[in-house]
Amino acid sequence: MSKPKKSSLQESKGVSVSETTNTSAIAAFKSRRHKTSSLNELASGILAKNITALSQSITLIESQNPKHFEQAKTLIKTCLPHANKSIRIGITGVPGVGKSTFIETFGKHLTSQGKRVAVLAIDPSSTISKGSILGDKTRMGDLVKDDNVFIRPSASGTSLGGVARKTRESIVLCEAAGFDVILIETVGVGQSETTVHSMVDFFLLLKLPGAGDALQGIKRGIIELADAIAINKADGDNLDRAKIAQIDFNSALHLYPKNKSGWQPKVTVCSALRKEGIDAIWKQILDYVRITTENNYFIKKRNQQNKFWLIQTIEHQLSSQFFNNPEIEAALNAQIQLLENNKTTPFAAAELLLKMSS
């Protein structure tokens, strides 16, 4: 009688799947699904550098559920004394400049020096479907595997300029979890840069070789916000154009008044793809921190960040209370109907609604 053929899928003798590992993993997964951690457990987990606790905590503070608001406030208050020990770096640039590739290469450079890095990446939400791709973990395939890195993509929602409404709170939680460097990636260009600038210590602008001439360099706005400009993709045929752009931007930056920080923004060239020029950018950031710490500008800027955070929180709270008021909601719908029938104006409708709330 012929022996039954062995399937290629058949398990070989002596090679067994660890029953303990699989059973415990499945049990732990089910337990996490059905168990809601208490605030004490979340706070203790964050301080113990537990990534699962950190992720759950950020989900809690991002929640739109009013029941979670008080819990989030308590959690932030608990973690705040353990925060403020990182370097916060904002990274921006137009789509296609290579932000994700740069962050991955830069992050790996930092972890190779023993740093723990948190990446808070803001993904734009659709104004139609309200959905968001949240694809940064896919674009940063190597970085996401690093045990010393935490990547949290967040949907921008309806936040001004595409910055996640709870990014500031997420920074506090990441710092309490012991991350040395916090990288915040913006959506692209626009008012998001101003908002991110208000929550970071160092603001890095990525530019493309040949994407603008000297006239682009002397425009105010985004250039003024930058503590450093890096011409990315400076490799191959782009290298010469990158060096020309470097000269143009350096010349333009010297036309601006001296910064209160005492720091003169610098322009470098780099290739994130080839891992070139990355160390020079990190050294610039360390020089900036050293100079601004010595002249006390670093702590002054942190205080300004807290003031901005306070004002922004008040604005959000007032807006939330206004629109969640049932009487306001009914009156708002009525005013919208009048607007559609040309029986009132936006200004008159707004004035009426605001008087109702006072």
N, C-alpha and C positions, 0 to 999 in steps of 0.2 A: 504494500500500500504506500502510495507516495505521500511524503510529508507535506503538510499545508505550507503554502508559500508565506514567507514573512513579509508583512507590510512595512514599507519604509517609515510608516507612522508608529509602528509597534515599538514599545519601550524596551530597550536592551536591558539584559540582566546586569545588575551591579550599578546601574545608573537610575536612581530613584529620585522622584520629585520630593522635596522636603515637605512632608505632610504638616509638620509643625509650622514651618514658615508660611505656607499657603493658608492654612486654617486660621492662624493668628492674624494674618494680614486681612483676610476676609472679615473676620470677627471685628477687628479694629475699624475697618471701613464702615461696616454696618453700625457699629457703636457711634462713630462720628456722625453718621447720617441722622441718627435718631436722638442724639444727645445734644442739648444746647448747653454750651459751657457757661458757667456763672462768670460774673464780672471778676471775681477774685481769681478764678482759674485762668481767665484770659490775661489779666494783669501779671500774675505770677509766671505764666507761660512766656509772655513778652520779655520780662526781665530775665528769664532763663534762656533767652535767645531761641525760643521754639517758633519755627516758621509757621506751623499750622495755627498756633494761637495768634500770631501776627496777621495772617491772612484772614482769619475769622474776625479779628478786631477791626480791620479795615473795612470788611464787608458790613460790619455793624455800624460804623460811623458813616458809611456811604448810603445806608438804608434811608428810604424816603418815609418809612413807617414812623409816625409820630411817637409810638410807644418806645422806639429805640433811641429817641433823641436824648432822653434823660440818662439812659444807660451809657450812651456814647460820651456825654459830658463827664460823667463820673469816671469813666475809663481814661479819658484824656487828662483829667485832673490828677489821677493816680500816677500816670506815666510822666507827666510834665517835669517833676523834679529830677528825673533820670535822663532828660533830653538835653539838647543844646551842646552836644559834645562831638558833632560831626562837621564836615565841610559840605555845605550845600552848593551844588553846581547846577546852573540852568544851561541847557544846551538847545540851541534853536538854529533854524536855517530853512530855506525853502524846500518843498518836497523834491526829492531827487538829489539832494546835496550829500546824502549818505549818512544821515543821523544814526540810524540803527546800526550800520556797520561800524561807524566811529565809536558808538557807545559800547558795542561788543568788544572791539579791540582795546579801547581805553579801560573798560572794566576788567578785562583779563590782565592788562598791565598792572592795574592796582592790586588785584588779588595775588599776583606774582610777588608783590612786595608785602604780603601779609595783611592787606586791607580787606575789610568786609564792606561790600558795596550793595546799596539798594537802588534800584532803578524804578522810578515812578514815571511811567509813560502814559501820556494822555492821547487817547484815540478819539477822533471826531465822531460825534453821533449824527445820524441822519436826521434832518429836520422833518423828513416825511415819515419814515418808518420808526424813528427814535432808536434804531438799532445801531450797533457799533461792531466793527470787525474784531478788535482786541487781538491783533495779530503779532504783537511785539515779541512774544515768546517764540513764535515761529521764525521771525526774522533774526532773532538772536540765539540760534540753535546751540552754539558752543557755550555761550555765557550762561544759559539757563541750566546747564549741567554742573556748573561750578557750585560747590557746597557753600562758598563764602559770598554768594550772590543771591539777592532776592529781587525778582522782577514782578512788578505789579502794574499791568495795563488797566487803566480806568477809562470808562466812557466819559466824554466831556459833558454829556447831557445838555442842559440849556445854559450852562455857565458862561459868563461873559468871556469872549475871546477863546473859548475852547479849553479852558483850564478846569479840571475837575474841581467841583465845589469843595471837596474835603481834602484837597492835596495838602494843605497846611497841617491838618490833624494827622494825616498819614506820615508826614515828615516826623512829627513828634513820636509816633509809635515806632517808626523805624529806628530813630535815635535811641529810644528806650530799649530797643532790642539789640543795641550794641553795634549798629552799623557805623563805620567810620566816615564813609563818603555817601552822600545822597545825590543821585543824578536825576534831574527832572527834565524830561524831553517834552518840548511843546509840539503842538499840532503842526505849525508851519510859520506863517507870518500873520501879523495883525496885532490886535490888542492883547492877545495871549502873552506876547513878549513882555508887555508892561506889567501884567499880573504876575508872571513868573519872576520877573526881575525884583518884584517886591517881596519875594519869599526865599531868595537865594543869596549866598555870599559872593559868588563869582558867576558872571554871565558870559558864556562862550558862544560866539556867533560863527557858524560854519558857512563858508562861501564856496562857490564853484569857480574854477579857473576860467577866465574869459567871459564870465557871466555879466560883467559890468565894467565900465571904464572908470576913469578917475572921477568923473562927474557923479557916478553912483556912490563913490566913496565919500564925497563931501556932503551928501544928503544927511539931514539930521534925522532924529527918530531912533530907528533900530540901531544905527551905528553908534549913537551917543550912549546907548544902554550897555554896549559891549565892553567888558573888561579885557577881552582878547578876541582877535579874529583869526580863525584858522582856515586857510585855503585848502580844502580837502580835494582828494582825487588828483594830487600833484604827482603824477607818474606818467611814464610813456610820453606820448605827444603833448600831454597837458602840462608837463613840467615847466617848460619855458613860459607858457601863458600864466601859470601859477606864480612864478617869480615876478613877472611884470605886474600882476595884480597885487602882489605883496608890496612892491615899491609904491604903487598908486595909493593903496590904503594907508601905508605908513605916512606918506606925505599928507594925506587928507586928515589923519588923526591929529597931526601936529597943529592943525588950524583951529582945533577946538580949545576952549579954555581949559586950564589945568583942573583936574578932578579934585574934589574935596578930600578924596581918599589919599591923595599924594601919590597915586599910582598912575603911570603913563601906559595906557593900553598898547599892546604889542600885536604884531601880525606875524604869523608863522605859516609855513606850508607843511602839509602832511599828506600821507596816503594811508588811510585806515585799512584799506585792502592789503597793502604790503607791510603794514605795521611800522611805517616810517614817520618820524617826527612826533610820535606820541609822547615819548619821555620828555621832550622839550616843553610840551604843553603842560604836563604835570608839574614840571619844575617852575614854570611861570605861575601856576596856581599857588604853589607853596611859597614862592616869593611874595605874591600878593598877600597871602595870609600873614606872613611874617611882618611885612611893612605895615599893613593896616592894624595888626595887633599892637605893634610898637607905638603907633600914633593914636591908638584908641578908636580908630574909625570902625574897626570890625564890630566892636560891641555897640557903637552908636547905630550902625546899620541894623544890627539884630533888634535893637530897641525900636527902630523905625518899622521893622517888619512886624513887630508885635502891635504897634499902633495901627498899622494898615489892617492887620488881622482883626483887631477890635472893631474898627469902622465897618469892615466888610461883614463881620458877624452880625452887627447891629442891623445893617441894611438887609441882610438875608432874613433875620428874625422878623423885622417889620413887614417885609414882603410876604413872608410865609403866613404871619398872623392875618394880614390883610386878605389874601386870596383864599385862606381856609375858613374865613368867616362866612357862615351860611347866608346871612343877610346881604353881605357884599356880593356873594356869588350870584344870588337871585337878581340883585339890582344890576350887576354887571351884564348879565344875559339880557335884561330888559333894555339897557342902554345900547347894547350891540344891535338889538332889533331896531331901535330908533335910528341908529347910525345908518343901517342898511336901507331904511325908508327915508333918509335925508331929513329927519325931524330933529336932529341935534348935531353937535360937532364933537370931535374927540376932546377938545379942551373943556367944553361945557360938561360932558359926561364924566371926565376925570375929576373936575371940580366937585361935582355932585357926590361921587363915590368917596372922595377923600374927606368931604365934610361928614359923611355917614360914619367914617371910621374914627373921627376925632371926638 
